[in-house]
């Protein structure tokens, strides 16, 4: 009988230790932000004459309401970090493009609806169809809501790094969209003059 009590106490102690450890791990993971990157490089060498924008599939016009100041500041910070990284690599900095910003904001909202690692849009079209006559590259990222932390994860990602440091690109815009669930979706679009 004594052995049964000792064994029961031992099992109870193990269960208690496992429960405490589990709650600590779950608590720590709650503070972690799930990051997601693309699997393929979204890049092409020349633009197309045709543009395809299916307005029915675009989740909304990003300019119907003004961009929140905190999101505007995050995109500006991310752009400066990108250009600092390019300068460190002895590359020319990119120029900001308001035209690309418009489409990047649309794409950021689109990827919040459907984060496709191969850059397929919600309407099934290729990523560059957002503005085929201009867009040559796209990077997408789901993750941190802070420019420094986001870029620290995003720039080193091998498929995105190729576009971030591409010498053929001269213009860029970065957009970030915060979903209702508080998740952040980032898009960088690239073009050449």
C-alpha positions in Angstrom: 0.0 0.0 0.0 2.9 2.3 0.9 4.4 1.7 -2.6 1.1 2.6 -4.2 0.9 5.9 -2.4 4.6 6.7 -3.2 3.9 5.8 -6.9 0.7 7.9 -7.0 2.6 10.8 -5.4 5.4 10.4 -8.0 2.9 10.4 -10.9 1.1 13.4 -9.5 4.3 15.3 -9.2 5.3 14.5 -12.8 1.9 15.6 -14.0 2.2 18.8 -12.0 5.7 19.5 -13.4 4.5 18.8 -16.9 1.5 21.1 -16.5 3.7 24.0 -15.2 6.3 23.5 -18.0 3.5 23.4 -20.6 1.9 26.6 -19.3 5.3 28.4 -19.3 6.0 27.3 -22.9 2.5 28.3 -24.1 2.9 31.7 -22.3 6.2 32.3 -24.0 4.8 31.3 -27.4 1.9 33.7 -27.1 4.4 36.6 -27.2 6.0 35.2 -30.4 4.8 36.4 -33.7 4.3 33.9 -36.4 6.4 34.9 -39.4 5.8 33.8 -43.0 7.9 34.4 -46.1 7.5 33.6 -49.8 8.9 30.4 -51.2 9.9 31.8 -54.6 11.5 34.9 -55.9 8.9 37.1 -57.6 11.0 38.7 -60.3 10.9 39.4 -64.0 13.2 41.2 -66.4 10.7 43.2 -68.4 7.3 44.8 -68.1 4.2 44.0 -70.1 2.1 46.4 -72.1 -1.0 44.9 -70.7 -2.3 45.6 -67.2 -4.8 43.3 -65.5 -6.6 44.6 -62.5 -9.8 42.7 -61.6 -11.5 45.3 -59.4 -14.0 42.6 -58.1 -11.1 40.7 -56.6 -9.3 43.6 -54.9 -10.3 43.7 -51.3 -10.6 47.5 -51.2 -9.2 50.7 -52.4 -6.3 51.5 -50.0 -6.8 55.2 -50.5 -10.4 55.4 -49.5 -9.3 56.1 -46.0 -6.0 57.7 -45.0 -3.1 55.5 -44.0 -2.6 55.5 -40.3 0.3 57.6 -39.2 1.9 54.6 -37.3 1.8 52.5 -40.5 3.1 55.3 -42.6 6.0 55.7 -40.2 6.7 52.0 -40.3 6.9 51.9 -44.1 9.2 55.0 -44.1 11.5 53.3 -41.5 11.5 50.1 -43.4 12.4 51.9 -46.6 15.3 53.7 -44.9 16.5 50.4 -43.4 16.4 48.8 -46.9 18.4 51.7 -48.4 20.9 51.6 -45.6 21.4 47.9 -46.2 21.9 48.5 -50.0 24.5 51.3 -49.2 26.3 48.9 -46.9 26.5 46.5 -49.8 27.9 49.2 -52.1 24.7 49.4 -54.0 22.7 52.5 -55.1 19.8 53.4 -52.9 16.3 52.9 -54.4 14.0 55.9 -55.1 10.6 55.9 -53.5 7.7 55.5 -55.9 4.2 56.8 -55.0 2.8 54.8 -57.9 4.3 51.5 -56.5 3.0 52.5 -53.1 -0.5 52.5 -54.3 -0.2 49.0 -55.6 1.9 47.8 -52.7 -0.9 48.9 -50.3 -3.4 46.9 -52.4 -1.2 43.8 -52.4 -0.6 44.1 -48.6 -4.3 44.0 -48.1 -4.6 41.1 -50.6 -2.0 39.0 -48.8 -3.9 39.5 -45.5 -6.8 37.7 -47.2 -4.6 35.0 -48.9 -0.9 34.7 -48.1 0.3 32.7 -51.1 4.0 31.8 -50.8 4.2 31.8 -54.6 2.8 35.3 -54.9 -0.6 34.3 -56.5 -3.2 37.0 -56.0 -6.7 36.2 -54.6 -8.2 36.3 -58.1 -5.7 33.6 -59.2 -3.6 36.0 -61.3 0.2 36.4 -61.0 1.6 38.9 -58.6 2.8 41.4 -61.3 -0.7 41.8 -62.8 -1.3 44.4 -60.1 0.5 46.7 -62.5 2.1 44.7 -65.3 3.5 47.7 -67.1 5.6 48.8 -64.1 6.1 46.1 -61.5 9.3 43.9 -61.9 9.6 42.4 -58.4 7.7 41.7 -55.3 8.5 40.7 -51.8 5.9 39.6 -49.2 6.2 39.0 -45.5 3.8 38.3 -42.6 5.2 39.1 -39.3 6.3 41.8 -37.0 4.6 45.2 -36.5 7.9 47.1 -36.1 10.0 48.1 -39.0 13.4 47.3 -37.4 12.3 43.8 -36.3 10.4 43.1 -39.6 13.4 44.2 -41.8 15.8 42.2 -39.6 13.8 39.1 -40.5 12.8 40.0 -44.0 16.0 41.2 -45.6 18.1 38.1 -44.8 15.4 35.8 -46.1 17.1 34.3 -49.2 14.2 34.7 -51.7 13.5 38.2 -50.6 17.1 39.3 -50.3 17.7 38.8 -54.0 15.1 41.5 -54.8 16.1 43.8 -52.0 19.7 43.9 -53.3 18.9 43.6 -57.0 21.0 46.1 -59.0 18.4 46.2 -61.8 15.8 47.9 -59.6 15.8 51.6 -59.2 12.4 52.3 -57.5 10.6 50.8 -54.6 7.7 51.2 -52.3 6.9 49.3 -49.1 3.5 48.9 -47.6 2.2 47.4 -44.4 -1.4 46.4 -43.6 -2.6 45.5 -40.1 -5.5 43.0 -40.1 -8.4 43.1 -37.7 -6.6 40.3 -35.8 -3.5 42.5 -35.3 -1.4 40.7 -37.8 1.0 42.6 -40.0 1.4 42.0 -43.8 4.2 43.7 -45.6 4.8 44.1 -49.4 7.7 45.6 -51.2 7.3 46.3 -55.0 10.2 47.1 -57.3 10.6 48.6 -60.7 13.2 50.1 -63.0 13.1 53.4 -64.9 
